[in-house]
Amino acid sequence: MNLMIAVHDLKAKIVFRVFTVVLLLGLSSCLPRRNASPQIVSASSSEKILYVAASLAKCPRGLCWQIKERNSDNWQIFAGTIGNFDYQEGFDYILRVRETRQGNVLNYEFLELLNRSPNQAVLQGNQQNSTPRPSPSPQDLAKTSKTLYVASKLITCPQDVTTLCLQIRESSQSPWQAFMPKILDFAYQEGFDYVIKVEVLSESPVIYQLIEISSQEPNDS
């Protein structure tokens, strides 16, 4: 008799618990759900070198920049913004910028002024429609290019002992020299000897831009 009563009580407890779980699930489904977070358009950024012409160009919005990413490229009209850039017409610029994209919208953020040179034709107003300097021809590039040998190890810069410098020379027989300026677009890796071809963008200050890597050989010594 006592066993039958115990079994009956156990069944009752099980039924009660199942009923409670079902009731709680039903109530939770009736509660209002939180609004989903709004979709955010992801933005990406990357640093690059940007050339900016000494004159602006007409575009649908009025006047736009003329830009290119390499000296040998043709000028392109750019209707976006270059944030924090203090532009003055009549000067050709080389900038280090951060490219930002949000959806299909492209803009730049100014990071560093690498070079600023006067364009006398634009300053004096002698060029029709104030067109910028034409892109250099292959012959012009040959005149302003040079070959550099780059050593596999960095050294302390004589001008600033807190900074490391490249070691370069212009022939395999010349002594190595510390080189502090940047070589634009050159992703140096210590442990490799390089022979590279560069374009001389400016002699004062010295600014080189990589044209090609002719050789890259590991040096473990």
C-alpha positions as a Markdown table, in Angstrom:
| # | Residue | x | y | z |
|---|---|---|---|---|
| 1 | Met | 0.0 | 0.0 | 0.0 |
| 2 | Asn | 2.8 | 2.4 | 1.0 |
| 3 | Leu | 4.6 | 1.6 | -2.2 |
| 4 | Met | 1.6 | 2.4 | -4.4 |
| 5 | Ile | 1.2 | 5.8 | -2.6 |
| 6 | Ala | 4.9 | 6.6 | -3.2 |
| 7 | Val | 4.7 | 5.7 | -6.9 |
| 8 | His | 1.6 | 7.9 | -7.2 |
| 9 | Asp | 3.4 | 10.9 | -5.5 |
| 10 | Leu | 6.4 | 10.5 | -7.9 |
| 11 | Lys | 4.1 | 10.5 | -10.9 |
| 12 | Ala | 2.4 | 13.6 | -9.6 |
| 13 | Lys | 5.8 | 15.4 | -9.1 |
| 14 | Ile | 6.9 | 14.5 | -12.7 |
| 15 | Val | 3.7 | 15.8 | -14.2 |
| 16 | Phe | 4.0 | 19.0 | -12.2 |
| 17 | Arg | 7.6 | 19.6 | -13.3 |
| 18 | Val | 6.7 | 19.0 | -17.0 |
| 19 | Phe | 3.8 | 21.3 | -16.7 |
| 20 | Thr | 6.0 | 24.0 | -15.2 |
| 21 | Val | 8.6 | 23.7 | -18.0 |
| 22 | Val | 5.9 | 23.9 | -20.7 |
| 23 | Leu | 4.4 | 27.0 | -19.0 |
| 24 | Leu | 7.7 | 28.8 | -18.7 |
| 25 | Leu | 8.5 | 28.1 | -22.4 |
| 26 | Gly | 5.1 | 29.5 | -23.4 |
| 27 | Leu | 5.6 | 32.7 | -21.4 |
| 28 | Ser | 9.1 | 33.3 | -22.8 |
| 29 | Ser | 7.8 | 33.1 | -26.4 |
| 30 | Cys | 5.3 | 35.9 | -25.6 |
| 31 | Leu | 7.9 | 38.3 | -24.3 |
| 32 | Pro | 8.9 | 41.1 | -26.7 |
| 33 | Arg | 12.2 | 40.5 | -28.4 |
| 34 | Arg | 15.0 | 43.1 | -28.4 |
| 35 | Asn | 15.5 | 45.0 | -31.6 |
| 36 | Ala | 18.3 | 43.6 | -33.7 |
| 37 | Ser | 21.4 | 45.8 | -33.8 |
| 38 | Pro | 21.5 | 48.0 | -36.9 |
| 39 | Gln | 23.7 | 46.8 | -39.6 |
| 40 | Ile | 27.0 | 48.7 | -39.7 |
| 41 | Val | 28.9 | 49.0 | -43.0 |
| 42 | Ser | 32.4 | 47.8 | -42.3 |
| 43 | Ala | 35.2 | 50.2 | -43.1 |
| 44 | Ser | 38.7 | 49.2 | -44.2 |
| 45 | Ser | 41.8 | 51.3 | -44.3 |
| 46 | Ser | 45.3 | 51.1 | -45.7 |
| 47 | Glu | 48.3 | 53.4 | -46.0 |
| 48 | Lys | 49.7 | 54.4 | -49.4 |
| 49 | Ile | 51.6 | 57.1 | -51.3 |
| 50 | Leu | 49.6 | 59.7 | -53.1 |
| 51 | Tyr | 50.6 | 62.3 | -55.7 |
| 52 | Val | 48.5 | 65.4 | -55.8 |
| 53 | Ala | 48.7 | 67.8 | -58.8 |
| 54 | Ala | 49.3 | 71.5 | -58.6 |
| 55 | Ser | 46.0 | 72.3 | -60.1 |
| 56 | Leu | 42.4 | 71.3 | -59.6 |
| 57 | Ala | 40.2 | 70.0 | -62.4 |
| 58 | Lys | 36.6 | 70.5 | -63.3 |
| 59 | Cys | 34.2 | 67.8 | -62.3 |
| 60 | Pro | 30.4 | 67.4 | -61.7 |
| 61 | Arg | 30.7 | 68.7 | -58.2 |
| 62 | Gly | 32.8 | 71.8 | -59.3 |
| 63 | Leu | 36.5 | 71.4 | -58.7 |
| 64 | Cys | 38.2 | 68.1 | -57.9 |
| 65 | Trp | 41.6 | 66.8 | -57.0 |
| 66 | Gln | 44.0 | 65.3 | -59.6 |
| 67 | Ile | 45.8 | 62.4 | -58.1 |
| 68 | Lys | 47.8 | 59.3 | -58.9 |
| 69 | Glu | 49.6 | 56.6 | -56.9 |
| 70 | Arg | 52.8 | 56.3 | -58.9 |
| 71 | Asn | 54.7 | 59.0 | -60.7 |
| 72 | Ser | 54.5 | 57.1 | -64.0 |
| 73 | Asp | 50.7 | 56.8 | -63.8 |
| 74 | Asn | 48.2 | 59.2 | -65.5 |
| 75 | Trp | 46.4 | 61.8 | -63.5 |
| 76 | Gln | 42.9 | 60.7 | -62.3 |
| 77 | Ile | 40.1 | 63.0 | -61.2 |
| 78 | Phe | 39.2 | 62.4 | -57.5 |
| 79 | Ala | 36.0 | 63.8 | -56.1 |
| 80 | Gly | 36.4 | 62.5 | -52.5 |
| 81 | Thr | 38.2 | 64.2 | -49.6 |
| 82 | Ile | 41.8 | 64.2 | -48.3 |
| 83 | Gly | 41.2 | 64.9 | -44.6 |
| 84 | Asn | 43.5 | 67.3 | -42.7 |
| 85 | Phe | 45.5 | 68.1 | -45.9 |
| 86 | Asp | 46.4 | 71.8 | -46.2 |
| 87 | Tyr | 46.4 | 72.1 | -50.0 |
| 88 | Gln | 47.7 | 75.1 | -51.9 |
| 89 | Glu | 47.2 | 75.3 | -55.6 |
| 90 | Gly | 50.4 | 75.8 | -57.6 |
| 91 | Phe | 52.3 | 73.0 | -55.8 |
| 92 | Asp | 52.8 | 69.4 | -56.6 |
| 93 | Tyr | 52.6 | 67.1 | -53.6 |
| 94 | Ile | 53.7 | 63.7 | -52.5 |
| 95 | Leu | 51.8 | 62.5 | -49.5 |
| 96 | Arg | 51.5 | 59.5 | -47.2 |
| 97 | Val | 47.8 | 58.9 | -46.7 |
| 98 | Arg | 45.5 | 56.4 | -45.2 |
| 99 | Glu | 42.8 | 55.1 | -47.6 |
| 100 | Thr | 39.4 | 54.6 | -46.1 |
| 101 | Arg | 36.5 | 52.9 | -47.7 |
| 102 | Gln | 33.0 | 52.7 | -46.4 |
| 103 | Gly | 30.8 | 50.8 | -48.8 |
| 104 | Asn | 31.6 | 52.3 | -52.2 |
| 105 | Val | 32.8 | 55.6 | -50.8 |
| 106 | Leu | 36.6 | 56.2 | -51.0 |
| 107 | Asn | 38.4 | 59.0 | -49.1 |
| 108 | Tyr | 41.9 | 59.6 | -47.8 |
| 109 | Glu | 43.3 | 60.9 | -44.5 |
| 110 | Phe | 46.5 | 62.9 | -44.6 |
| 111 | Leu | 49.3 | 61.4 | -42.6 |
| 112 | Glu | 52.6 | 62.9 | -43.7 |
| 113 | Leu | 54.0 | 65.4 | -46.3 |
| 114 | Leu | 56.8 | 63.7 | -48.2 |
| 115 | Asn | 57.4 | 66.4 | -50.8 |
| 116 | Arg | 56.0 | 69.8 | -51.9 |
| 117 | Ser | 57.4 | 71.4 | -55.0 |
| 118 | Pro | 56.3 | 74.5 | -56.9 |
| 119 | Asn | 54.9 | 74.1 | -60.3 |
| 120 | Gln | 55.9 | 77.4 | -62.0 |
| 121 | Ala | 53.7 | 76.9 | -65.0 |
| 122 | Val | 50.6 | 76.7 | -62.8 |
| 123 | Leu | 51.8 | 79.5 | -60.4 |
| 124 | Gln | 52.4 | 81.9 | -63.3 |
| 125 | Gly | 49.2 | 80.9 | -65.1 |
| 126 | Asn | 51.0 | 80.0 | -68.3 |
| 127 | Gln | 49.3 | 76.6 | -68.9 |
| 128 | Gln | 45.9 | 76.6 | -70.6 |
| 129 | Asn | 43.2 | 75.3 | -68.2 |
| 130 | Ser | 45.9 | 75.0 | -65.5 |
| 131 | Thr | 46.6 | 71.4 | -66.4 |
| 132 | Pro | 49.2 | 69.6 | -64.2 |
| 133 | Arg | 52.6 | 68.4 | -65.2 |
| 134 | Pro | 52.3 | 65.5 | -67.6 |
| 135 | Ser | 53.3 | 62.1 | -66.4 |
| 136 | Pro | 57.0 | 61.4 | -67.2 |
| 137 | Ser | 57.8 | 59.4 | -70.4 |
| 138 | Pro | 59.9 | 56.2 | -70.2 |
| 139 | Gln | 62.8 | 58.2 | -71.4 |
| 140 | Asp | 62.4 | 60.7 | -68.6 |
| 141 | Leu | 62.1 | 57.9 | -66.1 |
| 142 | Ala | 65.4 | 56.4 | -67.3 |
| 143 | Lys | 67.1 | 59.8 | -66.7 |
| 144 | Thr | 65.8 | 60.0 | -63.1 |
| 145 | Ser | 66.3 | 56.4 | -62.1 |
| 146 | Lys | 69.2 | 54.6 | -60.5 |
| 147 | Thr | 70.2 | 51.1 | -59.3 |
| 148 | Leu | 70.9 | 50.6 | -55.6 |
| 149 | Tyr | 72.4 | 47.8 | -53.6 |
| 150 | Val | 70.8 | 47.3 | -50.2 |
| 151 | Ala | 72.6 | 45.3 | -47.5 |
| 152 | Ser | 71.0 | 42.6 | -45.5 |
| 153 | Lys | 71.5 | 44.3 | -42.1 |
| 154 | Leu | 70.4 | 47.6 | -40.7 |
| 155 | Ile | 72.8 | 49.9 | -38.8 |
| 156 | Thr | 72.4 | 52.7 | -36.3 |
| 157 | Cys | 71.9 | 56.0 | -38.2 |
| 158 | Pro | 74.7 | 58.5 | -37.6 |
| 159 | Gln | 72.2 | 61.4 | -37.6 |
| 160 | Asp | 70.0 | 59.8 | -35.0 |
| 161 | Val | 71.3 | 57.0 | -32.8 |
| 162 | Thr | 67.7 | 56.0 | -31.9 |
| 163 | Thr | 66.9 | 55.1 | -35.5 |
| 164 | Leu | 68.0 | 52.3 | -37.7 |
| 165 | Cys | 69.1 | 53.0 | -41.3 |
| 166 | Leu | 69.5 | 51.0 | -44.5 |
| 167 | Gln | 72.9 | 50.4 | -45.9 |
| 168 | Ile | 73.1 | 51.2 | -49.6 |
| 169 | Arg | 75.6 | 51.7 | -52.4 |
| 170 | Glu | 75.3 | 52.4 | -56.1 |
| 171 | Ser | 77.8 | 49.7 | -57.2 |
| 172 | Ser | 79.0 | 46.4 | -55.9 |
| 173 | Gln | 82.5 | 47.8 | -55.3 |
| 174 | Ser | 81.5 | 50.9 | -53.4 |
| 175 | Pro | 81.5 | 51.1 | -49.6 |
| 176 | Trp | 78.2 | 50.9 | -47.8 |
| 177 | Gln | 76.6 | 54.1 | -46.7 |
| 178 | Ala | 73.9 | 54.7 | -44.1 |
| 179 | Phe | 70.7 | 55.8 | -45.7 |
| 180 | Met | 68.0 | 57.4 | -43.5 |
| 181 | Pro | 65.4 | 58.6 | -46.1 |
| 182 | Lys | 62.5 | 56.3 | -47.0 |
| 183 | Ile | 62.3 | 54.4 | -50.3 |
| 184 | Leu | 58.7 | 54.5 | -51.1 |
| 185 | Asp | 56.9 | 51.2 | -51.8 |
| 186 | Phe | 60.0 | 49.2 | -50.7 |
| 187 | Ala | 59.1 | 46.6 | -48.2 |
| 188 | Tyr | 62.6 | 45.8 | -46.8 |
| 189 | Gln | 63.2 | 42.6 | -44.9 |
| 190 | Glu | 66.4 | 42.2 | -42.9 |
| 191 | Gly | 68.4 | 39.1 | -43.8 |
| 192 | Phe | 68.2 | 39.7 | -47.6 |
| 193 | Asp | 70.6 | 41.5 | -49.9 |
| 194 | Tyr | 68.8 | 43.5 | -52.6 |
| 195 | Val | 69.5 | 45.1 | -55.9 |
| 196 | Ile | 66.7 | 47.5 | -56.7 |
| 197 | Lys | 65.8 | 50.1 | -59.2 |
| 198 | Val | 64.4 | 53.4 | -57.9 |
| 199 | Glu | 63.1 | 56.6 | -59.3 |
| 200 | Val | 64.6 | 59.8 | -57.9 |
| 201 | Leu | 61.6 | 61.9 | -57.0 |
| 202 | Ser | 63.5 | 64.6 | -55.2 |
| 203 | Glu | 67.2 | 65.4 | -54.4 |
| 204 | Ser | 66.4 | 67.8 | -51.6 |
| 205 | Pro | 65.0 | 66.2 | -49.5 |
| 206 | Val | 66.1 | 62.9 | -50.9 |
| 207 | Ile | 63.0 | 60.8 | -51.9 |
| 208 | Tyr | 63.3 | 57.6 | -53.9 |
| 209 | Gln | 60.4 | 55.4 | -55.1 |
| 210 | Leu | 60.8 | 51.7 | -55.9 |
| 211 | Ile | 60.5 | 50.8 | -59.6 |
| 212 | Glu | 61.4 | 47.1 | -59.3 |
| 213 | Ile | 63.4 | 44.6 | -57.2 |
| 214 | Ser | 66.0 | 43.2 | -59.5 |
| 215 | Ser | 67.2 | 40.6 | -57.0 |
| 216 | Gln | 66.6 | 39.5 | -53.4 |
| 217 | Glu | 69.1 | 37.0 | -52.0 |
| 218 | Pro | 69.2 | 35.6 | -48.4 |
| 219 | Asn | 72.3 | 36.4 | -46.4 |
| 220 | Asp | 72.7 | 34.6 | -43.1 |
| 221 | Ser | 76.2 | 36.0 | -42.4 |
